């Protein structure tokens, strides 16, 4: 990549939100540095309905975030030096790809970078596309120069992350983490961190809308909240204390809100999944794939 700007390819795994992913594609084509390629990975062709853009490749795979991301990664042309993964409900800065390319050109030892999330609807009832665009537009006007802090040792957040292509050579997302693939970003980032720096960068920003449609049902997600951290400990990509803290925090939150849940969260379903996951761990029958069977 010496002597030229690293070219970025974008992979978007999507399910049940064709109108949202179409809006994201339109935004990507207006980036200050357009992507070398855009690959949309779906489990059902209907999830890409309405997308008629010759610059976009659509691939179909087994349903599940990890399987779809792997299919998208395999379809990216070799000319892409950087691999960007966006959630379909993430609105990136108009300068996201340009700033990522500059960041990786200036720091050849960076293997993966994640950006600053200005607002995260996953923690609330969610944000509309118009709300997200307004927040990003304000930030773009204030920080168009792409300056900002870079912090080492920060695990990537799956809604917006970029990898140096050479650093993920031979690696794939773990398809044992099924469906919504809770903590797949932590697992993949930990494996890549052995090959270079893992950073967060304020030069990259955007809004995660946190749209609830298309996500795993409460019971399935609740099971993954308990079992997936246990699995990552067994793999060596998560420390035991981190897994206990993560699983415990979710269990306590689901217990606390089960009687009076938020309207946008199936707390009772998550709690049932949590308890089933705990029982499977106690009895030695735990396996991350079981979430898809619930």
SERO-4910 file (N, C-alpha, C, O; in steps of 0.05 Angstrom, whole numbers):
BEGIN
 pado doro    nc1    nc2    nc3   cac1   cac2   cac3    cc1    cc2    cc3    oc1    oc2    oc3
  Unk    A     16    -24      0      0      0      0     17     25      0      7     47      0
  Unk    A     43     22      0     61     44      0     57     62    -24     54     52    -46
  Unk    A     56     89    -20     53    107    -42     25    113    -51     22    129    -69
  Unk    A      5     99    -40    -22    105    -48    -41    102    -24    -33     90     -4
  Unk    A    -64    114    -26    -84    113     -5    -97     85     -3   -106     75    -24
  Unk    A    -98     73     20   -111     47     23   -140     49     14   -155     67     22
  Unk    A   -149     30     -3   -176     29    -12   -193     12      6   -185     -9     15
  Unk    A   -218     21     11   -235      7     30   -259     -6     16   -270      5     -3
  Unk    A   -265    -30     25   -289    -44     16   -308    -47     40   -298    -51     63
  Unk    A   -334    -44     36   -353    -44     58   -370    -69     56   -381    -76     35
  Unk    A   -374    -83     79   -391   -106     81   -414    -99    100   -409    -90    122
  Unk    A   -438   -104     92   -462    -99    108   -479   -125    109   -489   -134     89
  Unk    A   -481   -136    133   -499   -159    137   -526   -148    145   -528   -131    163
  Unk    A   -548   -157    133   -574   -146    138   -595   -167    139   -593   -188    127
  Unk    A   -616   -161    154   -639   -178    156   -665   -162    162   -666   -148    182
  Unk    A   -684   -165    144   -711   -154    150   -713   -123    149   -733   -112    159
  Unk    A   -693   -109    137   -694    -80    136   -685    -69    109   -666    -53    109
  Unk    A   -697    -78     87   -688    -70     61   -688    -39     56   -670    -29     43
  Unk    A   -707    -25     68   -708      4     64   -686     18     78   -676     39     69
  Unk    A   -677      7    101   -655     19    116   -629     15    102   -613     33     99
  Unk    A   -624    -10     93   -598    -15     80   -597      0     53   -575      8     45
  Unk    A   -619      4     40   -619     20     16   -610     49     21   -595     60      6
  Unk    A   -620     60     43   -612     87     51   -583     89     58   -569    109     52
  Unk    A   -573     68     71   -544     68     78   -527     66     53   -506     80     51
  Unk    A   -535     50     33   -520     48      8   -518     75     -6   -497     83    -15
  Unk    A   -541     89     -6   -541    116    -19   -522    134     -5   -509    151    -17
  Unk    A   -521    132     22   -502    149     37   -473    142     31   -456    159     29
  Unk    A   -467    116     28   -440    107     23   -430    117     -4   -407    123     -7
  Unk    A   -448    119    -24   -440    128    -50   -433    158    -50   -421    168    -69
  Unk    A   -441    172    -28   -435    201    -26   -412    206     -6   -408    229      2
  Unk    A   -397    186      1   -374    190     18   -353    208      5   -351    207    -20
  Unk    A   -338    223     20   -317    240      9   -296    223     -6   -284    232    -25
  Unk    A   -292    198      3   -276    178    -11   -293    154    -14   -296    138      4
  Unk    A   -305    150    -38   -324    128    -42   -310    101    -38   -286     98    -42
  Unk    A   -325     81    -29   -313     54    -25   -306     41    -51   -318     46    -72
  Unk    A   -285     24    -50   -277      8    -73   -298    -12    -81   -302    -18   -104
  Unk    A   -313    -22    -60   -334    -42    -65   -353    -41    -42   -346    -34    -19
  Unk    A   -378    -48    -47   -399    -51    -27   -411    -79    -31   -421    -85    -52
  Unk    A   -411    -95     -9   -423   -121    -10   -445   -123     11   -440   -118     34
  Unk    A   -469   -130      2   -491   -134     20   -495   -164     23   -499   -178      4
  Unk    A   -494   -173     48   -497   -202     54   -523   -207     67   -530   -196     88
  Unk    A   -539   -225     55   -566   -230     65   -570   -260     69   -556   -277     57
  Unk    A   -589   -267     85   -597   -295     88   -621   -302     71   -627   -325     66
  Unk    A   -635   -281     61   -658   -284     44   -658   -262     23   -653   -239     30
  Unk    A   -662   -268     -2   -660   -248    -23   -680   -225    -19   -674   -203    -28
  Unk    A   -702   -230     -5   -721   -208      0   -709   -186     17   -719   -163     16
  Unk    A   -688   -192     33   -676   -172     49   -660   -152     33   -652   -131     44
  Unk    A   -656   -157      8   -642   -138    -10   -661   -127    -31   -652   -116    -51
  Unk    A   -687   -131    -27   -706   -121    -47   -705    -91    -49   -702    -77    -29
  Unk    A   -707    -81    -73   -707    -52    -77   -679    -41    -81   -676    -17    -87
  Unk    A   -658    -58    -79   -631    -48    -83   -623    -53   -112   -619    -76   -121
  Unk    A   -622    -32   -127   -615    -34   -156   -592    -14   -161   -595      8   -170
  Unk    A   -568    -24   -155   -544     -7   -157   -522    -25   -168   -514    -44   -155
  Unk    A   -511    -18   -191   -491    -34   -204   -465    -35   -189   -449    -54   -193
  Unk    A   -461    -17   -170   -436    -17   -155   -438    -34   -130   -419    -37   -114
  Unk    A   -461    -46   -125   -466    -62   -101   -469    -92   -109   -483    -99   -127
  Unk    A   -454   -109    -95   -456   -137    -99   -473   -149    -76   -468   -143    -53
  Unk    A   -492   -166    -83   -509   -179    -63   -502   -209    -62   -502   -222    -82
  Unk    A   -496   -218    -38   -489   -247    -34   -509   -259    -14   -517   -245      5
  Unk    A   -515   -284    -17   -533   -298      1   -519   -320     15   -503   -335      3
  Unk    A   -524   -323     41   -511   -344     56   -531   -355     77   -554   -347     77
  Unk    A   -521   -373     93   -537   -382    116   -543   -358    134   -526   -341    138
  Unk    A   -567   -357    145   -575   -334    162   -559   -334    187   -553   -354    199
  Unk    A   -551   -310    195   -535   -306    219   -513   -285    214   -501   -285    192
  Unk    A   -508   -268    233   -490   -246    229   -462   -255    221   -450   -245    202
  Unk    A   -451   -276    235   -424   -285    228   -423   -298    201   -405   -293    185
  Unk    A   -442   -315    195   -443   -328    168   -445   -308    146   -432   -310    125
  Unk    A   -462   -288    150   -466   -267    129   -441   -250    126   -434   -243    104
  Unk    A   -429   -243    148   -404   -227    146   -382   -243    132   -367   -231    116
  Unk    A   -380   -268    138   -360   -284    124   -365   -286     94   -346   -285     78
  Unk    A   -390   -288     87   -397   -289     58   -390   -263     45   -380   -262     22
  Unk    A   -396   -241     59   -389   -214     48   -359   -210     45   -350   -199     25
  Unk    A   -344   -219     65   -315   -217     65   -304   -232     42   -285   -223     28
  Unk    A   -314   -256     37   -304   -273     15   -309   -261    -12   -294   -266    -31
  Unk    A   -330   -244    -14   -337   -233    -40   -322   -207    -46   -323   -198    -69
  Unk    A   -309   -195    -26   -295   -170    -31   -272   -174    -51   -257   -194    -49
  Unk    A   -268   -156    -70   -246   -159    -88   -219   -155    -74   -217   -142    -53
  Unk    A   -198   -167    -86   -172   -166    -74   -160   -138    -73   -141   -132    -58
  Unk    A   -171   -120    -88   -161    -92    -89   -168    -76    -64   -158    -54    -60
  Unk    A   -185    -87    -46   -193    -73    -22   -171    -78      0   -168   -101      9
  Unk    A   -157    -57      8   -137    -59     28   -149    -59     56   -137    -71     75
  Unk    A   -172    -46     59   -186    -45     85   -213    -57     82   -226    -55     61
  Unk    A   -222    -70    103   -248    -82    104   -265    -69    126   -258    -70    149
  Unk    A   -286    -56    118   -303    -41    136   -329    -57    140   -342    -65    121
  Unk    A   -337    -61    165   -362    -73    172   -380    -52    185   -373    -41    206
  Unk    A   -403    -46    172   -423    -29    183   -448    -45    189   -456    -62    172
  Unk    A   -461    -40    211   -488    -50    215   -506    -35    195   -500    -12    188
  Unk    A   -528    -47    186   -545    -34    167   -559     -9    179   -568      8    164
  Unk    A   -560     -7    205   -572     17    218   -552     35    230   -557     50    249
  Unk    A   -527     35    219   -507     54    227   -504     75    206   -502     69    182
  Unk    A   -505    100    214   -502    123    195   -474    134    199   -469    147    219
  Unk    A   -456    129    180   -428    139    183   -425    168    175   -441    178    158
  Unk    A   -406    182    186   -398    208    176   -393    207    146   -385    186    136
  Unk    A   -397    229    133   -391    230    104   -361    227     99   -353    222     77
  Unk    A   -345    230    120   -316    229    118   -305    203    130   -280    200    133
  Unk    A   -322    184    138   -314    160    152   -292    145    137   -271    139    147
  Unk    A   -298    138    112   -279    122     97   -253    137     90   -232    125     91
  Unk    A   -255    162     84   -231    178     79   -214    179    104   -189    176    102
  Unk    A   -226    185    127   -210    187    151   -198    160    159   -176    158    170
  Unk    A   -213    138    154   -202    111    160   -178    106    142   -158     95    152
  Unk    A   -180    113    117   -158    108     98   -133    124    107   -111    113    106
  Unk    A   -138    149    115   -115    165    125   -103    153    150    -78    152    153
  Unk    A   -120    145    169   -111    134    194    -93    109    189    -71    107    201
  Unk    A   -102     91    172    -86     67    167    -61     72    151    -41     58    154
  Unk    A    -62     92    134    -38     99    119    -17    111    137      7    106    134
  Unk    A    -25    127    157     -7    140    175      4    121    197     26    126    208
  Unk    A    -10     99    202     -2     81    223     -3     52    213    -23     38    217
  Unk    A     18     43    200     18     16    187     16     -7    208     12    -29    200
  Unk    A     19     -1    234     17    -22    254    -11    -26    264    -16    -44    280
  Unk    A    -30     -9    255    -58    -13    264    -70    -36    248    -69    -37    224
  Unk    A    -83    -55    263    -96    -77    250   -126    -73    249   -139    -82    230
  Unk    A   -137    -60    269   -166    -56    270   -172    -30    285   -159    -23    305
  Unk    A   -192    -16    275   -201      9    288   -231     10    290   -245      0    272
  Unk    A   -241     21    311   -270     25    314   -275     55    319   -257     68    330
  Unk    A   -298     64    311   -303     93    313   -319    101    337   -327     85    353
  Unk    A   -323    128    339   -338    140    361   -368    140    354   -375    151    333
  Unk    A   -384    129    371   -413    128    367   -425    153    381   -425    154    405
  Unk    A   -435    171    365   -445    196    375   -471    192    391   -476    206    411
  Unk    A   -487    173    382   -512    166    396   -518    137    389   -514    128    367
  Unk    A   -527    122    409   -531     93    405   -560     86    413   -567     83    437
  Unk    A   -576     82    393   -604     75    398   -609     47    409   -631     41    417
  Unk    A   -587     31    409   -590      4    420   -596      5    450   -607    -13    461
  Unk    A   -589     28    462   -593     31    491   -620     43    498   -627     47    521
  Unk    A   -635     51    477   -661     63    480   -681     50    462   -677     27    452
  Unk    A   -704     63    457   -724     52    439   -715     54    410   -729     43    392
  Unk    A   -693     67    405   -682     69    378   -686     97    367   -702    113    377
  Unk    A   -671    104    346   -671    130    333   -682    127    305   -678    106    292
  Unk    A   -694    147    294   -702    147    266   -679    154    248   -659    165    258
  Unk    A   -681    148    223   -660    155    204   -656    185    203   -633    195    203
  Unk    A   -678    201    204   -675    230    204   -661    240    228   -644    259    226
  Unk    A   -667    229    251   -653    238    276   -623    232    274   -606    248    281
  Unk    A   -616    208    264   -588    200    262   -573    218    242   -551    226    248
  Unk    A   -586    223    219   -573    240    199   -567    268    210   -547    280    204
  Unk    A   -586    279    226   -582    306    236   -559    307    256   -543    326    255
  Unk    A   -556    286    272   -534    285    291   -507    283    277   -488    297    283
  Unk    A   -506    266    256   -481    262    241   -474    288    225   -451    295    224
  Unk    A   -494    301    214   -489    325    199   -477    347    217   -459    361    208
  Unk    A   -487    349    241   -475    369    259   -446    363    265   -429    381    265
  Unk    A   -440    337    270   -412    330    275   -395    333    251   -372    341    254
  Unk    A   -405    328    227   -389    331    203   -382    360    199   -359    366    190
  Unk    A   -400    378    205   -394    407    201   -372    416    221   -356    433    215
  Unk    A   -372    404    245   -353    412    265   -326    399    263   -306    411    272
  Unk    A   -325    375    251   -300    360    252   -292    349    224   -281    327    223
  Unk    A   -297    364    204   -291    354    177   -262    349    172   -254    335    153
  Unk    A   -244    361    188   -215    358    184   -205    330    192   -183    323    186
  Unk    A   -222    315    206   -214    287    212   -194    284    234   -181    264    236
  Unk    A   -190    305    250   -171    302    272   -185    290    296   -209    290    298
  Unk    A   -169    279    314   -181    267    338   -163    246    351   -144    237    338
  Unk    A   -169    239    375   -152    221    391   -154    193    381   -175    184    370
  Unk    A   -132    178    384   -132    149    378   -124    135    404   -103    142    416
  Unk    A   -140    116    413   -135    103    438   -130     73    433   -146     60    419
  Unk    A   -109     63    445   -102     35    441   -117     16    460   -127     24    481
  Unk    A   -120     -9    452   -131    -30    469   -161    -30    471   -171    -43    489
  Unk    A   -175    -16    453   -204    -15    454   -215    -36    435   -210    -36    411
  Unk    A   -232    -54    446   -244    -75    429   -263    -63    409   -277    -44    416
  Unk    A   -264    -72    384   -281    -61    364   -311    -64    371   -319    -85    382
  Unk    A   -327    -45    363   -356    -46    366   -367    -53    339   -362    -38    319
  Unk    A   -381    -75    337   -389    -86    311   -405    -69    293   -406    -74    269
  Unk    A   -418    -48    303   -434    -31    285   -417    -15    266   -426     -7    245
  Unk    A   -391     -9    274   -373      5    257   -344     -2    264   -334      7    284
  Unk    A   -332    -18    246   -304    -26    251   -290    -30    224   -303    -38    205
  Unk    A   -264    -26    224   -249    -28    199   -223    -44    205   -210    -39    225
  Unk    A   -217    -63    188   -194    -80    191   -175    -77    167   -184    -73    145
  Unk    A   -149    -79    173   -130    -80    152   -132   -108    139   -132   -128    154
  Unk    A   -135   -109    114   -141   -135    100   -119   -156    106   -125   -179    111
  Unk    A    -94   -147    106    -72   -166    111    -72   -177    139    -62   -199    144
  Unk    A    -84   -162    158    -85   -170    186   -106   -192    191   -105   -205    212
  Unk    A   -126   -194    173   -147   -215    177   -144   -237    157   -163   -253    154
  Unk    A   -122   -239    144   -117   -260    125   -120   -287    138   -107   -293    158
  Unk    A   -138   -304    128   -143   -330    139   -162   -331    163   -169   -353    172
  Unk    A   -171   -308    172   -189   -308    195   -218   -304    185   -223   -292    165
  Unk    A   -237   -316    200   -265   -312    194   -280   -309    221   -271   -318    242
  Unk    A   -304   -297    219   -321   -295    243   -330   -323    251   -335   -340    234
  Unk    A   -332   -328    276   -339   -355    287   -369   -360    283   -385   -348    297
  Unk    A   -375   -378    265   -403   -384    259   -417   -401    280   -441   -406    278
  Unk    A   -403   -409    301   -416   -421    324   -432   -400    340   -450   -407    355
  Unk    A   -425   -375    336   -440   -353    348   -463   -346    329   -459   -331    310
  Unk    A   -486   -358    334   -508   -358    314   -525   -333    317   -522   -317    336
  Unk    A   -543   -330    298   -563   -308    298   -550   -281    301   -533   -274    285
  Unk    A   -558   -266    322   -547   -239    326   -517   -240    334   -504   -219    333
  Unk    A   -508   -263    342   -479   -268    346   -468   -250    369   -447   -237    365
  Unk    A   -481   -251    391   -472   -234    414   -442   -237    420   -433   -259    424
  Unk    A   -428   -215    420   -399   -213    426   -381   -223    403   -358   -229    408
  Unk    A   -392   -226    379   -375   -234    357   -353   -214    351   -331   -221    342
  Unk    A   -359   -188    356   -339   -167    351   -315   -170    370   -292   -165    363
  Unk    A   -322   -176    396   -301   -180    416   -283   -204    408   -258   -202    410
  Unk    A   -295   -225    400   -281   -249    393   -262   -245    369   -238   -251    370
  Unk    A   -273   -233    348   -257   -228    324   -235   -208    329   -212   -212    320
  Unk    A   -242   -187    344   -222   -166    350   -199   -177    366   -175   -170    362
  Unk    A   -205   -195    385   -184   -207    402   -165   -224    385   -140   -224    391
  Unk    A   -175   -238    366   -157   -254    349   -140   -236    330   -117   -243    325
  Unk    A   -152   -215    321   -137   -197    303   -116   -181    319    -95   -174    308
  Unk    A   -122   -175    345   -103   -159    361    -76   -172    364    -56   -159    370
  Unk    A    -74   -199    359    -48   -212    360    -31   -205    335     -8   -211    334
  Unk    A    -43   -191    316    -29   -185    291    -24   -155    287    -12   -147    267
  Unk    A    -32   -139    307    -28   -110    304    -43    -95    325    -57   -107    342
  Unk    A    -42    -69    324    -55    -52    343    -85    -52    340    -96    -53    317
  Unk    A    -99    -52    362   -128    -51    363   -135    -24    376   -129    -19    399
  Unk    A   -149     -6    361   -152     21    370   -181     31    366   -197     19    351
  Unk    A   -188     51    381   -212     67    375   -202     94    366   -181    104    374
  Unk    A   -217    107    348   -209    132    336   -231    152    336   -253    146    326
  Unk    A   -226    176    346   -246    197    345   -247    210    317   -263    228    312
  Unk    A   -230    201    299   -231    210    271   -253    197    256   -261    206    234
  Unk    A   -265    176    267   -286    161    255   -311    165    273   -309    159    297
  Unk    A   -333    173    262   -357    177    279   -382    171    263   -382    170    239
  Unk    A   -403    167    278   -429    161    266   -450    156    288   -444    158    311
  Unk    A   -473    148    279   -496    143    297   -506    115    292   -511    107    269
  Unk    A   -510     99    313   -522     73    312   -552     76    319   -558     82    342
  Unk    A   -569     72    300   -598     76    304   -610     57    324   -628     64    339
  Unk    A   -600     32    325   -610     13    344   -639      4    337   -655      0    355
  Unk    A   -644      1    311   -671     -8    303   -676    -36    313   -659    -54    310
  Unk    A   -699    -40    325   -705    -66    338   -715    -87    318   -711   -111    324
  Unk    A   -727    -80    296   -736    -99    277   -713   -114    264   -693   -102    256
  Unk    A   -715   -141    263   -694   -157    251   -674   -169    271   -656   -183    264
  Unk    A   -678   -163    297   -660   -173    318   -670   -199    330   -693   -206    326
  Unk    A   -653   -213    344   -660   -239    356   -682   -235    377   -681   -215    392
  Unk    A   -701   -254    379   -721   -253    401   -708   -254    428   -685   -263    431
  Unk    A   -723   -245    449   -711   -243    475   -699   -268    486   -677   -267    498
  Unk    A   -713   -290    483   -703   -315    495   -677   -324    482   -658   -333    496
  Unk    A   -675   -321    456   -650   -329    442   -627   -310    450   -605   -320    455
  Unk    A   -632   -284    451   -611   -266    458   -603   -270    487   -579   -269    494
  Unk    A   -622   -276    505   -616   -280    533   -598   -305    537   -580   -304    554
  Unk    A   -603   -325    521   -586   -349    523   -557   -342    515   -538   -350    528
  Unk    A   -555   -327    493   -528   -319    483   -514   -300    502   -489   -301    504
  Unk    A   -529   -284    517   -517   -266    537   -501   -281    558   -482   -271    570
  Unk    A   -509   -306    564   -496   -322    584   -476   -341    572   -454   -344    582
  Unk    A   -484   -355    551   -468   -377    540   -445   -366    522   -423   -378    523
  Unk    A   -450   -346    507   -428   -336    489   -404   -326    504   -381   -333    496
  Unk    A   -406   -311    526   -382   -304    541   -368   -329    552   -343   -330    552
  Unk    A   -383   -349    561   -370   -374    570   -354   -387    547   -332   -398    552
  Unk    A   -366   -386    524   -352   -398    501   -326   -383    494   -306   -395    487
  Unk    A   -327   -357    495   -304   -341    489   -281   -345    509   -258   -344    503
  Unk    A   -289   -349    534   -269   -356    555   -255   -382    547   -231   -385    549
  Unk    A   -271   -402    539   -260   -428    531   -241   -425    507   -222   -440    505
  Unk    A   -248   -406    489   -231   -401    465   -206   -385    472   -186   -387    458
  Unk    A   -207   -371    494   -184   -353    501   -186   -325    490   -166   -311    490
  Unk    A   -210   -317    480   -213   -290    469   -227   -271    488   -232   -248    481
  Unk    A   -234   -281    512   -245   -264    532   -235   -273    559   -235   -297    565
  Unk    A   -228   -254    577   -219   -262    603   -243   -270    620   -265   -260    617
  Unk    A   -238   -288    639   -260   -299    656   -274   -277    671   -298   -277    673
  Unk    A   -258   -258    682   -271   -237    698   -288   -219    681   -308   -209    690
  Unk    A   -279   -214    656   -295   -198    638   -321   -213    630   -343   -200    629
  Unk    A   -320   -239    626   -343   -254    620   -363   -254    643   -387   -251    638
  Unk    A   -353   -258    667   -371   -258    690   -384   -231    694   -408   -229    700
  Unk    A   -369   -210    690   -380   -183    693   -401   -177    672   -422   -166    678
  Unk    A   -396   -185    647   -414   -181    625   -440   -197    629   -462   -186    627
  Unk    A   -437   -223    634   -461   -240    637   -477   -231    662   -501   -230    662
  Unk    A   -463   -225    684   -476   -217    708   -491   -191    705   -513   -189    716
  Unk    A   -480   -172    691   -493   -146    687   -519   -150    672   -539   -137    679
  Unk    A   -519   -167    651   -543   -172    636   -564   -187    652   -588   -181    650
  Unk    A   -555   -207    667   -574   -222    684   -587   -204    704   -612   -205    708
  Unk    A   -572   -188    717   -583   -170    738   -602   -149    725   -623   -143    736
  Unk    A   -595   -139    702   -613   -120    688   -639   -133    680   -660   -121    683
  Unk    A   -638   -157    670   -662   -171    662   -680   -178    686   -704   -177    684
  Unk    A   -667   -185    708   -682   -191    732   -695   -166    743   -719   -166    751
  Unk    A   -681   -144    743   -690   -119    754   -714   -108    739   -732    -95    751
  Unk    A   -714   -112    713   -735   -100    696   -757   -120    687   -774   -113    671
  Unk    A   -755   -145    696   -774   -166    686   -803   -159    693   -820   -164    676
  Unk    A   -808   -148    716   -836   -142    724   -847   -117    711   -870   -115    704
  Unk    A   -829    -97    706   -837    -72    694   -818    -66    671   -802    -47    673
  Unk    A   -820    -81    649   -800    -79    628   -804    -54    611   -826    -43    609
  Unk    A   -783    -45    598   -785    -25    577   -801    -36    554   -801    -60    548
  Unk    A   -816    -19    540   -833    -28    519   -817    -40    496   -828    -57    481
  Unk    A   -793    -32    492   -777    -40    469   -759    -64    475   -744    -73    458
  Unk    A   -760    -75    500   -743    -98    507   -759   -120    519   -776   -116    537
  Unk    A   -755   -144    509   -769   -168    520   -752   -178    543   -738   -198    541
  Unk    A   -755   -165    566   -740   -172    590   -747   -200    600   -729   -215    607
  Unk    A   -772   -208    600   -780   -234    609   -768   -256    592   -758   -276    602
  Unk    A   -768   -252    565   -756   -271    547   -725   -273    551   -714   -295    552
  Unk    A   -712   -250    555   -684   -250    559   -677   -265    586   -658   -280    587
  Unk    A   -693   -260    606   -688   -273    632   -691   -303    630   -675   -318    641
  Unk    A   -712   -312    616   -715   -341    612   -691   -352    597   -681   -374    604
  Unk    A   -681   -338    577   -657   -347    562   -633   -347    580   -616   -366    579
  Unk    A   -630   -326    597   -608   -325    616   -608   -350    634   -587   -363    638
  Unk    A   -631   -356    646   -633   -378    665   -628   -405    651   -615   -423    663
  Unk    A   -637   -408    627   -632   -432    612   -602   -435    606   -591   -457    608
  Unk    A   -589   -413    599   -560   -414    594   -545   -421    619   -526   -437    618
  Unk    A   -553   -410    642   -540   -417    667   -543   -446    673   -524   -459    681
  Unk    A   -567   -457    669   -572   -485    674   -555   -503    656   -544   -523    665
  Unk    A   -553   -495    631   -536   -511    612   -507   -510    620   -493   -530    617
  Unk    A   -498   -487    630   -470   -486    640   -466   -504    664   -446   -518    666
  Unk    A   -485   -503    683   -483   -519    707   -483   -549    700   -468   -564    713
  Unk    A   -499   -557    681   -501   -585    674   -481   -593    653   -481   -617    645
  Unk    A   -465   -574    643   -445   -581    623   -455   -585    595   -441   -596    578
  Unk    A   -480   -576    589   -492   -580    563   -491   -555    546   -504   -554    524
  Unk    A   -478   -535    555   -478   -509    541   -465   -511    514   -444   -524    511
  Unk    A   -476   -497    495   -464   -493    468   -477   -469    455   -501   -467    456
  Unk    A   -461   -452    443   -473   -427    432   -494   -431    411   -512   -415    408
  Unk    A   -491   -453    396   -510   -459    374   -539   -463    384   -558   -460    368
  Unk    A   -542   -470    409   -569   -476    419   -588   -452    418   -612   -456    417
  Unk    A   -577   -428    418   -593   -404    417   -612   -405    392   -635   -396    394
  Unk    A   -603   -416    370   -619   -418    346   -641   -438    348   -659   -439    331
  Unk    A   -640   -456    368   -660   -477    371   -682   -469    390   -702   -484    392
  Unk    A   -680   -446    403   -700   -439    423   -724   -426    411   -743   -418    425
***
